[in-house]
Amino acid sequence: MKRMKATIAYDGSGFAGYQIQLKTRTVQLELLRALKELHKGEPVEVVASGRTDSGVHATGQVIHFDTPFTMPKDSWVRALNVRLPQDIQVYDVEQADAEFHARYHAKGKIYRYKWNRSKLINPFSRNHLVHVPQEIDVSRMEKAAVAFIGTHDFSSFCAANTNVVDKVRTIWRIDFEEHGEELHMVIEGSGFLYNMVRIIAGTLLEVGLNRREPEELAAIIAACDRDAAGKTAAAHGLYLEKVHY
């Protein structure tokens, strides 16, 4: 058996998240179906770098699976994509070390969050950007984001119902990019708690809308209290962009 590492992208608007669930469409379910068909009815386990919620997108999700087949990289990509729906695509497949694990060997991730600042909702991007017609002060958001850089206990920026005990994570950078009417937040770190990026995005947006002061962020982090931070930003603005190994 050979362990294969694949990089995939998907439009999360048509899925109830990545992880397989009963009676609903998920990314993992479609991957399992495609691999089972490719392997002549034999089930193939798929492991991802992490789960994404309903509505969340990915441009650089990484998975691994084991197979007895030997094929060139391009053949793997074609064989999988012809069996997958158009809202999931495989971009790269390569053989990895037998011990490689898509989740446990991840060293860090990059996420991108996208806002649409146009006055009117774009019907063609409504499932891929979060519409914010108000004026956003990006300089205030940049000033506030500095507080996140480094290693902190991110309990204030984690969903209250998580079972994770250790909430210490390291953020390497937070950048803001302006692409016409779009505003993107790019965040890179060692790892992220459940809803962490979306809560950070929601809190920084409140700063940009003058509903919080940039100087509040250090105290919010130190509070280790979910109620201290802002609202969880909508899922459909979030993209898993890259996984580091």
Secondary structure as UniProt FT lines:
FT   STRAND          2..10
FT   HELIX           12..14
FT   TURN            22..23
FT   HELIX           27..38
FT   TURN            39..41
FT   STRAND          47..48
FT   TURN            54..55
FT   STRAND          57..67
FT   HELIX           73..81
FT   TURN            82..83
FT   TURN            86..87
FT   STRAND          88..95
FT   TURN            98..99
FT   TURN            102..105
FT   STRAND          108..116
FT   TURN            123..128
FT   STRAND          130..131
FT   HELIX           138..145
FT   HELIX           146..148
FT   STRAND          150..153
FT   HELIX           155..157
FT   TURN            160..161
FT   STRAND          168..179
FT   TURN            180..181
FT   STRAND          182..189
FT   TURN            194..195
FT   HELIX           196..208
FT   TURN            209..210
FT   HELIX           214..216
FT   HELIX           217..223
FT   HELIX           226..228
FT   HELIX           235..237
FT   STRAND          238..244
//
